[in-house]
Amino acid sequence: MRKKLNSLSVLVILFLIVVGDAWGKVYIDIDSPSFHKFPIAVSEFKALAPTAKADDLNLWFADELSRCLDITGYFQVLDRKSFLEDQQKAGITAEGIHFDDWTTIGAEYLVKGGFQSTSQGLTAEFRLFDVVKGELVIGKRYSGKPEDKKKMVLRFVDELLAILTGETGNFNTRIAFVKKNGAAKEIYTINFDGSDLRRITNYNSLTLAPRWSADGRFLAFTSYKDGNPDIYVRDLEGGSTKKLVSYRGMNIPGAWSKNGERLLVTLSREGNPDIYDMNVKNFLLQRLTRDFSIDVSPARSPDEKSVAFVSNRNGSPQVYLMDADGGNVRLLTVRGSYNTTPAWSPRGGKIAYEGSVNGRFQIFVIDIATGDIQQLTFDPWDHENPAWSPDGRYLAYSVSGYGRNRIEIINADGKNVRILYQDRDGCQGAAWSPRLQ
């Protein structure tokens, strides 16, 4: 899961940056309320040396780059049919580009590149240009095996986003979710771009509530594989699994601590479900809630000073906040009769949750300081279990009802809904990994 691009013989060679202090400048303010998608052109790549597969790679690199840029929701990728430049005759350096041809069709940014495929491997060059200024923004060269070509594209898009938006992209993250297999439910993971579906558990049982550790190495979850809903932890690098909690009754994992030493859990070991903070090394429990109500779904704040959770202590399920030691409990959601599954934004100021509207669950985001609420989903089926991306700019969630069973991703502003995975048997419970490289 956390493997770096070890198959690349040269991971990254930064070979050209002509914009002064490029890493310190944000070109696109995607968090602005007036943000609009930026027009970007992706030219066919050029063969830098003769190769039998030049035609395929020419288009493949351009198509894959265009697809990944479109997935982000930040760019309007221009149709290559509108390009005025002869893509194979023009150069890939600023001196060989007619920037007027690109401004004429409305491009503000341009990606060009080239490749060399030999018996020793594949080398690809990627260059991003500011069309208006007519200058290079960033250039990268990657070398590796032919099967590494997609990794090269994803690595470049992440670095392009870091330059343009000030934040590395999410293409080296994965989303865990629960997929129904007959009468059983198992945990799977999938890449941010919808590729590389992997099955994590194979218990032929009900397995639920995946939760990533902060370093992405471990995945906690609940499984009925031994008859009781126990908490397990899978080492995604080593492949081993150990049972962590096996009290009689409900045992459900919540959020990990940043150092990986503690795990919030919901346990019904003393009757009603309550929230505990558990040391995963010595299994010592710190009880955080002691109300006679049902308290579930704990989520840590990024600074680990607070915990969001769900309780029905006032009659209906609502989202509450408390200090990390369980003190200073206060109600957060005051609108709606049923609000649950809080997810704390990595940026700290907002919490996403699901709330009932006209009998269906929708995804909401609440500003903790002001109480302002934004509804993100509106379709007439259930949207549940929101999970933030590491940069706080996307949310993943599950969708069900009327034959729709899928995991979707939406930008944090409520735009650019994208189906990540769909399955006719059912899928639920999204959980987003940290960056894995």
C-alpha positions as CSV (number, residue, x, y, z in Angstrom):
1,M,0.0,0.0,0.0
2,R,2.7,2.4,1.0
3,K,5.2,1.3,-1.6
4,K,7.1,4.1,-3.3
5,L,7.8,4.0,-7.0
6,N,10.7,1.7,-6.4
7,S,10.5,0.3,-9.9
8,L,11.5,3.7,-11.2
9,S,15.2,3.6,-11.7
10,V,15.3,7.4,-11.4
11,L,12.4,8.6,-9.3
12,V,12.3,12.2,-10.3
13,I,14.8,14.5,-11.9
14,L,13.8,18.2,-11.9
15,F,15.4,19.4,-15.0
16,L,13.9,22.8,-15.8
17,I,12.2,25.5,-13.7
18,V,12.5,29.0,-15.2
19,V,9.8,30.6,-13.1
20,G,11.4,32.3,-10.1
21,D,10.5,30.8,-6.8
22,A,7.9,28.6,-8.5
23,W,7.3,26.5,-5.4
24,G,6.4,29.5,-3.4
25,K,3.7,30.8,-5.7
26,V,0.1,29.6,-6.0
27,Y,-1.2,30.1,-9.5
28,I,-4.8,28.8,-9.0
29,D,-6.8,29.7,-5.9
30,I,-9.2,26.7,-6.0
31,D,-10.6,27.7,-2.6
32,S,-11.9,31.0,-3.8
33,P,-15.7,31.3,-3.9
34,S,-15.4,32.7,-7.5
35,F,-13.2,29.8,-8.6
36,H,-13.8,28.6,-12.2
37,K,-12.2,25.7,-14.1
38,F,-9.0,26.7,-15.8
39,P,-8.6,25.9,-19.5
40,I,-5.7,23.6,-20.1
41,A,-4.4,21.9,-23.3
42,V,-2.6,18.6,-23.3
43,S,-0.6,18.0,-26.5
44,E,0.3,14.6,-27.9
45,F,3.6,13.5,-26.6
46,K,6.6,13.2,-29.0
47,A,8.9,10.3,-29.4
48,L,12.4,11.6,-28.5
49,A,14.0,8.6,-30.3
50,P,12.6,6.0,-32.8
51,T,10.3,3.5,-31.2
52,A,7.9,0.9,-32.6
53,K,5.2,1.9,-30.2
54,A,5.5,5.7,-30.7
55,D,1.9,6.2,-32.0
56,D,0.4,4.3,-29.1
57,L,2.5,6.2,-26.5
58,N,1.9,9.6,-28.2
59,L,-1.8,9.3,-27.5
60,W,-1.7,7.3,-24.4
61,F,0.3,9.9,-22.4
62,A,-1.9,12.7,-23.6
63,D,-5.2,10.8,-22.9
64,E,-4.1,9.6,-19.5
65,L,-3.0,13.1,-18.5
66,S,-6.2,14.6,-19.7
67,R,-8.3,12.0,-17.8
68,C,-6.4,12.7,-14.5
69,L,-6.6,16.4,-14.9
70,D,-10.3,16.2,-15.5
71,I,-10.8,14.0,-12.5
72,T,-9.5,16.8,-10.2
73,G,-12.4,19.1,-11.1
74,Y,-10.0,22.0,-11.4
75,F,-9.4,22.1,-15.1
76,Q,-11.3,22.4,-18.4
77,V,-9.3,20.0,-20.6
78,L,-9.6,21.4,-24.2
79,D,-10.5,19.1,-27.1
80,R,-7.4,18.2,-29.1
81,K,-9.5,18.7,-32.3
82,S,-9.4,22.4,-31.6
83,F,-5.6,22.6,-31.5
84,L,-4.1,24.8,-34.2
85,E,-0.5,23.7,-33.8
86,D,0.9,20.6,-35.5
87,Q,1.5,18.6,-32.4
88,Q,4.2,16.4,-33.9
89,K,6.2,19.1,-35.6
90,A,6.2,21.6,-32.8
91,G,8.8,21.5,-30.1
92,I,8.3,20.7,-26.4
93,T,10.4,23.6,-25.2
94,A,9.3,27.2,-24.8
95,E,11.4,28.2,-27.9
96,G,9.6,25.7,-30.1
97,I,6.1,26.6,-29.1
98,H,3.8,29.1,-30.8
99,F,2.0,30.4,-27.7
100,D,-0.3,32.5,-29.8
101,D,-1.8,29.3,-31.2
102,W,-2.8,28.3,-27.7
103,T,-4.1,31.6,-26.5
104,T,-6.3,31.8,-29.6
105,I,-8.2,28.6,-28.5
106,G,-8.5,29.8,-24.9
107,A,-5.8,27.8,-23.2
108,E,-4.3,29.3,-20.1
109,Y,-1.9,26.3,-19.4
110,L,-0.3,23.8,-21.7
111,V,1.2,20.4,-21.0
112,K,3.7,19.0,-23.5
113,G,6.1,16.0,-23.2
114,G,8.2,13.4,-24.8
115,F,9.3,9.9,-24.3
116,Q,12.0,7.4,-25.2
117,S,11.3,3.7,-25.0
118,T,14.2,1.3,-25.3
119,S,15.1,-2.3,-24.3
120,Q,16.5,-0.7,-21.1
121,G,13.2,0.9,-20.1
122,L,11.1,4.0,-20.5
123,T,11.9,7.7,-20.0
124,A,9.2,10.3,-20.1
125,E,9.5,14.1,-19.9
126,F,6.6,16.3,-18.8
127,R,6.4,20.1,-19.1
128,L,3.8,22.6,-17.9
129,F,3.7,26.0,-19.5
130,D,1.9,29.2,-18.7
131,V,0.5,30.1,-22.0
132,V,-0.3,33.7,-21.2
133,K,3.3,34.4,-20.0
134,G,4.8,32.1,-22.6
135,E,7.1,30.4,-20.0
136,L,7.8,27.1,-18.4
137,V,6.2,26.5,-15.0
138,I,7.6,23.1,-14.2
139,G,9.5,20.3,-16.0
140,K,10.0,16.7,-14.8
141,R,11.7,13.6,-16.1
142,Y,10.9,10.1,-14.9
143,S,12.7,6.8,-15.9
144,G,11.5,3.3,-15.2
145,K,10.0,0.2,-16.8
146,P,7.3,0.4,-19.5
147,E,4.7,-0.7,-16.9
148,D,5.5,2.4,-14.8
149,K,4.1,4.8,-17.3
150,K,0.9,5.3,-15.4
151,K,2.8,6.0,-12.2
152,M,4.8,8.6,-14.1
153,V,1.6,10.4,-15.1
154,L,0.1,10.3,-11.7
155,R,3.3,11.5,-10.1
156,F,3.5,14.4,-12.5
157,V,-0.2,15.4,-12.0
158,D,0.3,15.4,-8.2
159,E,3.4,17.7,-8.6
160,L,1.6,19.9,-11.2
161,L,-1.2,20.4,-8.6
162,A,1.4,21.2,-5.9
163,I,2.8,24.0,-8.1
164,L,-0.5,25.4,-9.3
165,T,-2.6,25.1,-6.2
166,G,-0.1,24.9,-3.3
167,E,-1.3,21.4,-2.3
168,T,-0.1,18.0,-3.6
169,G,-2.8,16.0,-5.3
170,N,-4.5,12.8,-4.1
171,F,-3.4,10.3,-6.8
172,N,-1.2,8.5,-4.3
173,T,-4.2,7.8,-2.0
174,R,-6.7,5.0,-1.7
175,I,-10.3,4.8,-0.6
176,A,-11.3,1.8,1.5
177,F,-14.9,0.6,1.4
178,V,-17.2,-2.3,2.2
179,K,-18.4,-4.4,-0.8
180,K,-21.2,-6.9,-0.6
181,N,-20.3,-10.4,-1.8
182,G,-23.5,-12.5,-1.6
183,A,-24.5,-12.7,2.1
184,A,-21.0,-11.5,3.2
185,K,-19.4,-8.1,3.2
186,E,-15.7,-7.6,2.7
187,I,-13.3,-4.7,2.6
188,Y,-11.7,-3.4,-0.6
189,T,-9.5,-0.5,-1.5
190,I,-9.3,1.5,-4.7
191,N,-7.1,4.3,-6.1
192,F,-8.4,7.9,-6.2
193,D,-8.7,7.7,-10.0
194,G,-10.8,4.5,-9.8
195,S,-8.1,2.1,-10.8
196,D,-6.5,-1.0,-9.1
197,L,-9.4,-2.5,-7.0
198,R,-7.9,-4.7,-4.3
199,R,-9.7,-7.1,-1.9
200,I,-8.3,-6.7,1.7
201,T,-10.4,-9.2,3.6
202,N,-11.7,-12.7,2.7
203,Y,-13.7,-13.9,5.7
204,N,-17.0,-14.8,4.1
205,S,-18.6,-12.8,6.9
206,L,-19.8,-9.3,7.7
207,T,-16.8,-7.1,7.8
208,L,-17.4,-3.4,8.3
209,A,-16.0,0.1,9.3
210,P,-12.5,0.3,7.8
211,R,-10.3,3.0,9.4
212,W,-6.8,3.9,8.2
213,S,-3.9,4.6,10.5
214,A,-2.3,8.0,10.0
215,D,0.7,6.5,8.2
216,G,-1.5,4.3,5.9
217,R,0.2,1.1,7.1
218,F,-2.7,-0.3,9.2
219,L,-6.4,-0.7,8.6
220,A,-8.7,-1.3,11.6
221,F,-12.1,-2.8,11.0
222,T,-14.9,-4.8,12.6
223,S,-15.6,-8.3,11.5
224,Y,-18.1,-11.0,12.6
225,K,-15.8,-13.8,11.3
226,D,-15.5,-15.4,14.8
227,G,-19.2,-14.8,15.6
228,N,-18.9,-11.6,17.6
229,P,-18.4,-8.1,16.1
230,D,-14.7,-7.8,17.1
231,I,-12.1,-5.2,16.1
232,Y,-9.2,-6.3,14.0
233,V,-6.1,-4.6,12.6
234,R,-4.5,-5.5,9.3
235,D,-0.9,-4.7,8.6
236,L,-1.1,-3.7,4.9
237,E,2.6,-4.1,4.4
238,G,3.3,-7.3,6.1
239,G,-0.2,-8.9,5.5
240,S,-0.7,-10.0,9.1
241,T,-4.0,-9.5,11.0
242,K,-4.5,-9.4,14.7
243,K,-7.7,-9.2,16.9
244,L,-7.6,-6.0,18.9
245,V,-10.9,-5.9,20.8
246,S,-13.3,-8.8,21.5
247,Y,-15.7,-7.6,24.2
248,R,-19.1,-9.1,24.2
249,G,-21.4,-6.9,22.1
250,M,-20.6,-4.0,19.9
251,N,-16.9,-3.2,19.0
252,I,-16.4,-0.6,16.3
253,P,-13.2,1.3,15.5
254,G,-13.1,5.1,15.1
255,A,-10.2,7.4,14.4
256,W,-6.5,6.7,15.0
257,S,-4.1,9.1,16.7
258,K,-1.4,10.6,14.5
259,N,1.3,8.6,16.2
260,G,-0.6,5.3,15.6
261,E,-0.6,4.4,19.3
262,R,-4.3,5.1,20.1
263,L,-7.6,4.2,18.5
264,L,-11.0,5.7,19.3
265,V,-13.5,2.8,19.7
266,T,-17.2,2.4,20.4
267,L,-17.8,-0.5,22.9
268,S,-20.9,-1.8,24.6
269,R,-18.9,-3.7,27.2
270,E,-20.8,-2.1,30.0
271,G,-24.3,-1.9,28.5
272,N,-25.0,1.1,26.3
273,P,-22.5,1.9,23.5
274,D,-19.9,4.3,24.8
275,I,-16.7,5.9,23.4
276,Y,-13.2,5.0,24.6
277,D,-9.7,5.9,23.6
278,M,-7.6,2.8,23.5
279,N,-3.9,2.3,23.6
280,V,-3.3,-0.3,20.8
281,K,-0.1,-1.5,22.4
282,N,-1.2,-2.4,25.9
283,F,-5.0,-2.3,25.3
284,L,-5.6,0.1,28.1
285,L,-8.9,2.0,27.8
286,Q,-9.8,5.6,28.6
287,R,-13.6,6.0,28.8
288,L,-14.8,9.3,27.3
289,T,-18.6,9.1,27.5
290,R,-20.7,8.0,30.4
291,D,-24.2,9.0,29.5
292,F,-27.2,6.6,29.5
293,S,-27.6,7.2,25.8
294,I,-26.1,5.6,22.7
295,D,-22.8,7.3,21.9
296,V,-21.0,6.2,18.7
297,S,-19.0,7.3,15.6
298,P,-16.0,9.1,17.3
299,A,-13.8,11.3,15.0
300,R,-10.6,13.1,16.2
301,S,-9.9,16.7,15.3
302,P,-6.7,17.2,13.4
303,D,-5.0,18.8,16.4
304,E,-6.3,15.9,18.6
305,K,-7.7,18.2,21.1
306,S,-11.4,17.4,20.4
307,V,-13.6,14.5,19.4
308,A,-16.8,14.7,17.4
309,F,-19.3,11.9,18.0
310,V,-23.0,11.0,17.6
311,S,-25.4,10.7,20.5
312,N,-29.2,10.4,21.0
313,R,-29.0,11.9,24.5
314,N,-31.5,14.6,23.6
315,G,-33.9,12.3,21.8
316,S,-32.6,11.9,18.3
317,P,-29.1,11.2,16.8
318,Q,-27.1,14.4,16.6
319,V,-23.4,15.4,16.3
320,Y,-21.7,16.5,19.4
321,L,-18.2,17.8,20.3
322,M,-16.2,17.0,23.4
323,D,-12.7,17.6,24.6
324,A,-10.2,14.8,24.0
325,D,-10.6,13.7,27.7
326,G,-14.4,13.5,27.4
327,G,-15.1,16.8,29.1
328,N,-17.0,19.9,27.8
329,V,-19.6,18.1,25.8
330,R,-21.6,20.4,23.5
331,L,-24.2,20.0,20.7
332,L,-22.9,20.8,17.2
333,T,-25.9,20.1,14.9
334,V,-29.1,21.9,15.7
335,R,-30.9,21.5,12.4
336,G,-32.5,18.3,11.3
337,S,-33.9,15.4,13.2
338,Y,-31.3,12.8,12.4
339,N,-27.6,13.6,11.9
340,T,-24.8,11.1,12.1
341,T,-21.3,9.8,10.9
342,P,-19.2,13.0,11.5
343,A,-15.9,13.3,9.6
344,W,-13.5,16.0,10.6
345,S,-11.8,18.0,7.8
346,P,-8.0,17.7,7.8
347,R,-8.1,21.5,7.7
348,G,-9.8,21.5,11.1
349,G,-12.6,24.0,10.7
350,K,-15.3,21.9,9.2
351,I,-17.1,18.6,9.8
352,A,-19.0,16.6,7.2
353,Y,-21.9,14.4,8.2
354,E,-25.0,12.7,6.9
355,G,-28.4,14.1,7.7
356,S,-31.9,13.0,6.9
357,V,-33.9,15.1,4.4
358,N,-37.4,13.9,3.4
359,G,-36.6,10.3,4.4
360,R,-33.2,10.2,2.6
361,F,-29.7,10.8,3.8
362,Q,-27.7,13.7,2.3
363,I,-24.1,14.9,2.9
364,F,-23.7,18.2,4.7
365,V,-20.7,20.2,5.9
366,I,-20.9,22.4,8.9
367,D,-18.5,25.3,9.8
368,I,-17.6,24.6,13.5
369,A,-17.0,28.3,14.3
370,T,-20.0,29.8,12.7
371,G,-22.5,26.9,12.6
372,D,-23.1,27.6,8.9
373,I,-24.2,24.5,7.0
374,Q,-23.8,23.6,3.4
375,Q,-25.7,20.7,1.8
376,L,-23.6,19.0,-0.9
377,T,-25.8,16.2,-2.2
378,F,-29.5,16.5,-3.3
379,D,-30.3,13.4,-5.4
380,P,-33.3,11.3,-4.1
381,W,-31.3,8.4,-2.6
382,D,-29.2,7.8,0.4
383,H,-25.7,9.4,0.7
384,E,-23.8,8.1,3.7
385,N,-20.4,7.9,5.5
386,P,-18.6,10.9,4.3
387,A,-14.7,10.7,4.3
388,W,-12.3,13.6,3.6
389,S,-9.3,13.5,1.3
390,P,-6.0,14.3,3.0
391,D,-6.0,17.8,1.6
392,G,-9.6,18.5,2.7
393,R,-10.7,19.3,-0.9
394,Y,-12.8,16.2,-1.6
395,L,-15.3,14.0,0.1
396,A,-16.0,10.3,-0.7
397,Y,-19.3,8.7,0.4
398,S,-21.5,5.8,-0.4
399,V,-24.8,6.0,-2.4
400,S,-27.6,3.5,-2.2
401,G,-31.3,3.3,-3.1
402,Y,-33.3,2.7,-6.4
403,G,-30.7,0.3,-7.6
404,R,-27.8,2.7,-7.1
405,N,-24.9,1.1,-5.1
406,R,-21.7,3.0,-5.5
407,I,-18.9,5.1,-4.0
408,E,-18.8,8.7,-5.2
409,I,-16.4,11.6,-4.8
410,I,-17.4,15.2,-4.8
411,N,-15.3,18.4,-4.5
412,A,-15.7,20.1,-1.1
413,D,-17.6,23.0,-2.8
414,G,-20.3,20.5,-3.9
415,K,-19.3,20.4,-7.5
416,N,-17.8,17.8,-9.8
417,V,-19.5,14.6,-8.6
418,R,-17.7,11.5,-9.9
419,I,-18.5,7.8,-9.6
420,L,-15.4,6.1,-8.1
421,Y,-16.8,2.6,-8.0
422,Q,-20.2,1.0,-8.5
423,D,-21.5,-2.5,-7.9
424,R,-25.0,-4.0,-8.2
425,D,-24.7,-5.9,-5.0
426,G,-23.9,-2.9,-2.8
427,C,-21.0,-0.9,-1.4
428,Q,-20.8,1.3,1.6
429,G,-18.6,2.9,4.3
430,A,-15.9,4.9,2.5
431,A,-12.6,5.7,4.4
432,W,-9.9,7.8,2.8
433,S,-6.2,6.9,3.3
434,P,-3.4,9.4,4.0
435,R,-0.9,10.0,1.2
436,L,0.9,6.7,0.7
437,Q,4.3,7.8,-0.6
